[in-house]
Every structure is written in C-alpha cells, then in structure tokens.
Amino acid sequence: MQLDALRQLVIDTLDDMKARDIEVMDVRGKTAITDYMIVASGTSDRHVKAIAETVAYRAKESGESPLGLEGVNEGEWALVDLNGVVVHVMLPKVRDFYNLERLWSAPALVPKTAVG
C-alpha cells in the first residue's frame, strides 16, 4: 500500500471511530522510525482500545499488517506501528501530559562538536 493511501486510511478510520483532535505530523527528516505520526484522542479507555484495534484491523484488511500494537490492554495510550505511519491514540489527560505534538514540532537538536 502506498504511504499516502495508508495515511488516509488511518485518518478515515480515526474519523469513522469518532476519535477526537486528530493531528497528522510529517516527521520525515526528524526520525528514521517513520514518515508520519498521527495522534488522536479517545473518550475512554474502551474507546482508545477500540480505535487502535480498528486501525490495526483495517490496515491488515488492506494488506498492511501492523508491525506492532501496544497498550491496548491498559487503554490509556495505544500505539499502532504501521511502519510508514505510527498511530498514537490516547486519553486526553495522557496526551496533555506527553504533548507529542510539541515534541515532534520542535527543531532538531544539532550535536555540539568537540572543541579542540
């Protein structure tokens, strides 16, 4: 599946599942882990779990098997790793605490060079 189609599949699924405050971050050039991070909120631990499981199911159904699915048992923060797209679904209080949007929008740190 093409990266743009996968990203749109995730966005559409989040929208279908009534996820809140969907944020898509292009992190190409900031990390080698993925190309896009998508963050969304669920209204309860059951909602977070259902959203993450549905994203994983629809991706697999479309031929893109998740590399990992983490946190669905707890339901506060679930992560779906689709290689080119990593999806974080969180309760609002967890999302506010970790503030991934601010973290990934910060300019990349440049390592200091050793001075002679």
N, C-alpha and C positions, 0 to 999 in steps of 0.2 A: 504494500500500500504506500502510495506517495505521502511524503511528510505533510503537505498541505491538506490532503484528504483526511489523514489521521487526526491532525489538529482540529479540523472542522467536525469530524465525527465525535471527538471528545466534547467540544463546545456544544454541539447539538444534544448530546446525551445529558450533559450537565443541565442544559436548559429544559429538556424533557423531564428530568428528575426534580425540577424546581430548586436547583442549587442557587445559592444567593451570592451576589458580589463576585461574579466570575472575572478573573484577571488573567490575561494571557501575557507572558513575558518572553520576549525573544532573548535568549541568553547565549546565542552563538557568539563566539569570541570572548565570552566570560568564563566558560567552563567547557570541558571536553565530555562532561557527563551526558548532556542532552542538548537539543536545539531550542526546545520550548518548555517552560514550566507554566503550568496552569494551576491557579489557586482558586478554590471556591469554598463556600461555607455551607454547612448543613445546619438544620434547626435543632437536631437532637442526635444522640449517639446512634440511634437506629437509622436516622436519615443519612448520616455520614457513611455508615456501613452500606446502606442500600445504594447510595450514589456510587461509591467506589466499586462495589461488586457489579453494578450495571455497566459502568465504564469498561471494566475488565471483560465482561461478558460480550458486550457489543464489539469491542476491539477484536476479541478472539473470533467472533462470528464473521468479522470482515477480513479475517486472515492475518491479523496482527496479534499473536499471542503475547500477553504481558510477560516481561522478564521477572517481575515481582509484584506482589500485592502484600502490603504491610499495614498493620494497625487496625484491621477490620474487626478484630476481636474486642478491642478496647472501645473503638468508635469515637475517640476524641480527635484523632488525626490519622487519616488513612492515606496511603501513598500507592499509586498505581504507576509502575515503571513500564512505559511502552517504548523504551529506547530513545527515539527522537522526541518524544513527548513524555514528561513526567507530570503526573497529576497529584496535587495535594488537596484533600478535602478535609476541612477542619471545623470544629465548633468555633463560633465567633470568639470566645474568650481565649482559646488556644491560638487562633490566628492573630489576634491583637497582641498577644504576648511575644510570639516569634517574629511577626511582621516580616515575612519573607519578601514581600514586595519592596520594602525599603532596602533589605539586604541585597537583593539582586539588581536594584536600580543604582546602587552606589557605584562610583567609579572604581575600576580595578586598581588594586594597590600595586605599585611598582616597587620591586625589591630594591633596597638600598645596595649600592655597590660598595665593595670594600675600598676603603681609602688607604692609599699607600704606604 
